[in-house]
Amino acid sequence: MTNIYVGNLSFRTSEMDLEAAFAPYGAIEKVTIVKERETGRSRGFGFVEMPNADEAQRAIATMNGKDVGGRALQVNEARPREERGPRPGGGGGGYGRERREPRW
Protein backbone atom coordinates (compact mmCIF):
# COMPACT_ATOMS: atom_id res chain seq x y z
CA MET A 1 0.00 0.00 0.00
CA THR A 2 1.38 3.43 -0.97
CA ASN A 3 0.10 6.49 0.86
CA ILE A 4 0.27 9.63 -1.29
CA TYR A 5 0.28 13.15 0.16
CA VAL A 6 -1.66 15.69 -1.90
CA GLY A 7 -1.11 19.34 -0.92
CA ASN A 8 -2.27 22.75 -2.14
CA LEU A 9 -5.85 21.53 -2.60
CA SER A 10 -8.58 24.03 -3.25
CA PHE A 11 -10.87 24.30 -0.23
CA ARG A 12 -13.72 23.32 -2.56
CA THR A 13 -12.11 20.03 -3.64
CA SER A 14 -14.07 17.06 -2.31
CA GLU A 15 -12.87 13.52 -1.66
CA MET A 16 -14.87 12.44 -4.73
CA ASP A 17 -13.06 15.07 -6.86
CA LEU A 18 -9.69 13.88 -5.60
CA GLU A 19 -10.56 10.24 -6.25
CA ALA A 20 -11.69 11.10 -9.80
CA ALA A 21 -8.39 12.92 -10.45
CA PHE A 22 -6.31 9.89 -9.36
CA ALA A 23 -8.56 7.11 -10.74
CA PRO A 24 -7.02 7.07 -14.26
CA TYR A 25 -3.70 5.92 -12.75
CA GLY A 26 -4.96 2.79 -10.98
CA ALA A 27 -6.94 1.31 -8.13
CA ILE A 28 -7.61 3.53 -5.14
CA GLU A 29 -8.10 2.06 -1.68
CA LYS A 30 -8.95 5.22 0.26
CA VAL A 31 -9.12 9.01 -0.15
CA THR A 32 -9.05 11.40 2.80
CA ILE A 33 -9.11 15.19 2.89
CA VAL A 34 -7.92 16.53 6.24
CA LYS A 35 -10.42 18.92 7.85
CA GLU A 36 -10.44 21.33 10.77
CA ARG A 37 -12.12 19.82 13.82
CA GLU A 38 -14.13 22.89 14.78
CA THR A 39 -15.42 23.97 11.38
CA GLY A 40 -15.17 20.87 9.19
CA ARG A 41 -13.46 23.03 6.54
CA SER A 42 -10.68 21.51 4.43
CA ARG A 43 -7.15 22.24 5.61
CA GLY A 44 -5.95 22.18 1.98
CA PHE A 45 -4.30 18.76 1.93
CA GLY A 46 -5.20 15.10 1.91
CA PHE A 47 -4.08 11.56 1.21
CA VAL A 48 -4.74 8.96 -1.48
CA GLU A 49 -3.94 5.32 -0.72
CA MET A 50 -3.16 3.08 -3.69
CA PRO A 51 -2.50 -0.68 -3.34
CA ASN A 52 -0.18 -0.98 -6.37
CA ALA A 53 3.22 0.73 -5.89
CA ASP A 54 3.92 1.11 -9.64
CA GLU A 55 0.55 2.76 -10.24
CA ALA A 56 1.08 5.01 -7.22
CA GLN A 57 4.50 6.16 -8.51
CA ARG A 58 2.99 6.88 -11.93
CA ALA A 59 0.20 8.90 -10.26
CA ILE A 60 2.71 10.87 -8.18
CA ALA A 61 4.86 11.69 -11.22
CA THR A 62 1.88 12.74 -13.34
CA MET A 63 -0.22 14.57 -10.74
CA ASN A 64 2.57 16.63 -9.13
CA GLY A 65 2.12 20.19 -10.39
CA LYS A 66 -1.15 19.38 -12.20
CA ASP A 67 -3.92 21.97 -11.95
CA VAL A 68 -6.96 20.72 -10.04
CA GLY A 69 -9.61 23.20 -8.98
CA GLY A 70 -7.47 26.14 -10.08
CA ARG A 71 -4.45 25.14 -7.96
CA ALA A 72 -1.22 23.31 -8.83
CA LEU A 73 -1.09 20.21 -6.66
CA GLN A 74 1.92 19.22 -4.59
CA VAL A 75 2.04 15.41 -4.74
CA ASN A 76 4.58 13.04 -3.20
CA GLU A 77 4.79 9.84 -1.21
CA ALA A 78 3.59 10.52 2.32
CA ARG A 79 6.12 10.26 5.13
CA PRO A 80 5.15 8.11 8.10
CA ARG A 81 3.32 10.09 10.75
CA GLU A 82 5.60 11.11 13.60
CA GLU A 83 4.60 10.31 17.14
CA ARG A 84 3.97 13.56 18.95
CA GLY A 85 4.25 13.96 22.68
CA PRO A 86 2.66 16.70 24.73
CA ARG A 87 3.21 20.20 23.41
CA PRO A 88 5.56 22.35 25.46
CA GLY A 89 3.73 24.94 27.47
CA GLY A 90 0.22 23.65 27.14
CA GLY A 91 -2.33 21.20 25.93
CA GLY A 92 -2.83 17.79 27.39
CA GLY A 93 -5.93 18.59 29.43
CA GLY A 94 -4.13 19.58 32.62
CA TYR A 95 -3.78 16.15 34.18
CA GLY A 96 -0.76 15.71 36.40
CA ARG A 97 -0.05 19.42 36.73
CA GLU A 98 -0.28 21.60 39.78
CA ARG A 99 -3.06 24.09 39.90
CA ARG A 100 -1.66 27.58 39.75
CA GLU A 101 -3.17 30.75 41.03
CA PRO A 102 -3.96 33.31 38.31
CA ARG A 103 -1.47 36.16 37.87
CA TRP A 104 -3.64 39.27 38.04
C-alpha positions as CSV (number, residue, x, y, z in Angstrom):
1,M,0.0,0.0,0.0
2,T,1.4,3.4,-1.0
3,N,0.1,6.5,0.9
4,I,0.3,9.6,-1.3
5,Y,0.3,13.1,0.2
6,V,-1.7,15.7,-1.9
7,G,-1.1,19.3,-0.9
8,N,-2.3,22.7,-2.1
9,L,-5.9,21.5,-2.6
10,S,-8.6,24.0,-3.3
11,F,-10.9,24.3,-0.2
12,R,-13.7,23.3,-2.6
13,T,-12.1,20.0,-3.6
14,S,-14.1,17.1,-2.3
15,E,-12.9,13.5,-1.7
16,M,-14.9,12.4,-4.7
17,D,-13.1,15.1,-6.9
18,L,-9.7,13.9,-5.6
19,E,-10.6,10.2,-6.3
20,A,-11.7,11.1,-9.8
21,A,-8.4,12.9,-10.4
22,F,-6.3,9.9,-9.4
23,A,-8.6,7.1,-10.7
24,P,-7.0,7.1,-14.3
25,Y,-3.7,5.9,-12.7
26,G,-5.0,2.8,-11.0
27,A,-6.9,1.3,-8.1
28,I,-7.6,3.5,-5.1
29,E,-8.1,2.1,-1.7
30,K,-9.0,5.2,0.3
31,V,-9.1,9.0,-0.2
32,T,-9.0,11.4,2.8
33,I,-9.1,15.2,2.9
34,V,-7.9,16.5,6.2
35,K,-10.4,18.9,7.8
36,E,-10.4,21.3,10.8
37,R,-12.1,19.8,13.8
38,E,-14.1,22.9,14.8
39,T,-15.4,24.0,11.4
40,G,-15.2,20.9,9.2
41,R,-13.5,23.0,6.5
42,S,-10.7,21.5,4.4
43,R,-7.1,22.2,5.6
44,G,-5.9,22.2,2.0
45,F,-4.3,18.8,1.9
46,G,-5.2,15.1,1.9
47,F,-4.1,11.6,1.2
48,V,-4.7,9.0,-1.5
49,E,-3.9,5.3,-0.7
50,M,-3.2,3.1,-3.7
51,P,-2.5,-0.7,-3.3
52,N,-0.2,-1.0,-6.4
53,A,3.2,0.7,-5.9
54,D,3.9,1.1,-9.6
55,E,0.5,2.8,-10.2
56,A,1.1,5.0,-7.2
57,Q,4.5,6.2,-8.5
58,R,3.0,6.9,-11.9
59,A,0.2,8.9,-10.3
60,I,2.7,10.9,-8.2
61,A,4.9,11.7,-11.2
62,T,1.9,12.7,-13.3
63,M,-0.2,14.6,-10.7
64,N,2.6,16.6,-9.1
65,G,2.1,20.2,-10.4
66,K,-1.1,19.4,-12.2
67,D,-3.9,22.0,-12.0
68,V,-7.0,20.7,-10.0
69,G,-9.6,23.2,-9.0
70,G,-7.5,26.1,-10.1
71,R,-4.4,25.1,-8.0
72,A,-1.2,23.3,-8.8
73,L,-1.1,20.2,-6.7
74,Q,1.9,19.2,-4.6
75,V,2.0,15.4,-4.7
76,N,4.6,13.0,-3.2
77,E,4.8,9.8,-1.2
78,A,3.6,10.5,2.3
79,R,6.1,10.3,5.1
80,P,5.1,8.1,8.1
81,R,3.3,10.1,10.8
82,E,5.6,11.1,13.6
83,E,4.6,10.3,17.1
84,R,4.0,13.6,18.9
85,G,4.3,14.0,22.7
86,P,2.7,16.7,24.7
87,R,3.2,20.2,23.4
88,P,5.6,22.4,25.5
89,G,3.7,24.9,27.5
90,G,0.2,23.7,27.1
91,G,-2.3,21.2,25.9
92,G,-2.8,17.8,27.4
93,G,-5.9,18.6,29.4
94,G,-4.1,19.6,32.6
95,Y,-3.8,16.1,34.2
96,G,-0.8,15.7,36.4
97,R,-0.1,19.4,36.7
98,E,-0.3,21.6,39.8
99,R,-3.1,24.1,39.9
100,R,-1.7,27.6,39.7
101,E,-3.2,30.7,41.0
102,P,-4.0,33.3,38.3
103,R,-1.5,36.2,37.9
104,W,-3.6,39.3,38.0
